[in-house]
Amino acid sequence: MLYGVVSDQLTTFLAHAERSGRSVPAFVERELTRYLECGILAYGFVRVRCTGCGHDRLVAFSCKGRGFCPSCGGRRMSDTAAFESRQLDSHLVDRVLPTSAVSMGSKALVEAPQKR
C-alpha cells in the first residue's frame, strides 16, 4: 500500500512543492526515489551461484534507506540490535561474569528470592 501511494503521488508531490516555492530537500527526494527502486531487478542485481549444486539466483539491490523504506529500515534495526546484543553479551561474558561468583545451576541472577 505504501509503495503504491508513493509511486502514484511522488511526481505530483514534488511538482506541488516546487510550485509553492517550498522545495523538498534533495536527500528526501533521493530517499523516496530510491525506495521506489528498492528490490526491483530492473534497477540492478547480482547473480549468486551455489558452488555445490550450481543453482543461480538473482538478488536485487536494496536502497539501504535509513528513514523511509520499511524493508531496509527493518533490516537496519535488526542488524543494529544484533550488533548491540553481541557487544552486550561480549561485555557481560568478558568483563562482568569472570569477576562475579556465579554457580552454573543457580537461577539467582534472574529470579527474585522467594519468601519462606
WODA-V562788 format. One record per residue. BURIAL is b if it has 24 or more other ideal C-beta (glycine too) atoms within 12 Angstrom, else e. D_FIRST is the distance of its C-alpha to the first C-alpha in whole Angstrom. Layout:
burial:BURIAL d_first:D_FIRST
burial:BURIAL d_first:D_FIRST
//
This chain:
burial:e d_first:0
burial:e d_first:4
burial:e d_first:5
burial:e d_first:5
burial:e d_first:6
burial:b d_first:9
burial:e d_first:10
burial:e d_first:11
burial:e d_first:12
burial:b d_first:14
burial:e d_first:17
burial:e d_first:17
burial:e d_first:17
burial:e d_first:20
burial:e d_first:22
burial:e d_first:22
burial:e d_first:23
burial:e d_first:26
burial:e d_first:27
burial:e d_first:27
burial:e d_first:29
burial:e d_first:27
burial:e d_first:26
burial:e d_first:23
burial:e d_first:24
burial:e d_first:24
burial:e d_first:23
burial:e d_first:20
burial:e d_first:19
burial:e d_first:20
burial:b d_first:18
burial:b d_first:15
burial:b d_first:16
burial:b d_first:17
burial:b d_first:13
burial:b d_first:12
burial:b d_first:15
burial:b d_first:15
burial:b d_first:16
burial:e d_first:16
burial:e d_first:20
burial:e d_first:21
burial:e d_first:21
burial:e d_first:23
burial:e d_first:24
burial:e d_first:27
burial:e d_first:29
burial:e d_first:30
burial:e d_first:33
burial:e d_first:34
burial:e d_first:38
burial:e d_first:39
burial:e d_first:38
burial:e d_first:37
burial:e d_first:33
burial:e d_first:31
burial:e d_first:27
burial:e d_first:25
burial:e d_first:23
burial:e d_first:20
burial:e d_first:21
burial:b d_first:19
burial:b d_first:18
burial:e d_first:20
burial:b d_first:18
burial:e d_first:19
burial:e d_first:17
burial:b d_first:14
burial:b d_first:12
burial:e d_first:12
burial:e d_first:13
burial:b d_first:16
burial:e d_first:17
burial:e d_first:17
burial:e d_first:19
burial:e d_first:21
burial:e d_first:22
burial:e d_first:23
burial:e d_first:25
burial:e d_first:27
burial:e d_first:27
burial:e d_first:29
burial:e d_first:31
burial:e d_first:32
burial:e d_first:33
burial:e d_first:35
burial:e d_first:37
burial:e d_first:37
burial:e d_first:39
burial:e d_first:41
burial:e d_first:42
burial:e d_first:43
burial:e d_first:44
burial:e d_first:46
burial:e d_first:47
burial:e d_first:47
burial:e d_first:48
burial:e d_first:51
burial:e d_first:53
burial:e d_first:52
burial:e d_first:54
burial:e d_first:52
burial:e d_first:53
burial:e d_first:51
burial:e d_first:51
burial:e d_first:50
burial:e d_first:47
burial:e d_first:49
burial:e d_first:46
burial:e d_first:43
burial:e d_first:45
burial:e d_first:47
burial:e d_first:51
burial:e d_first:51
burial:e d_first:54
burial:e d_first:57
//
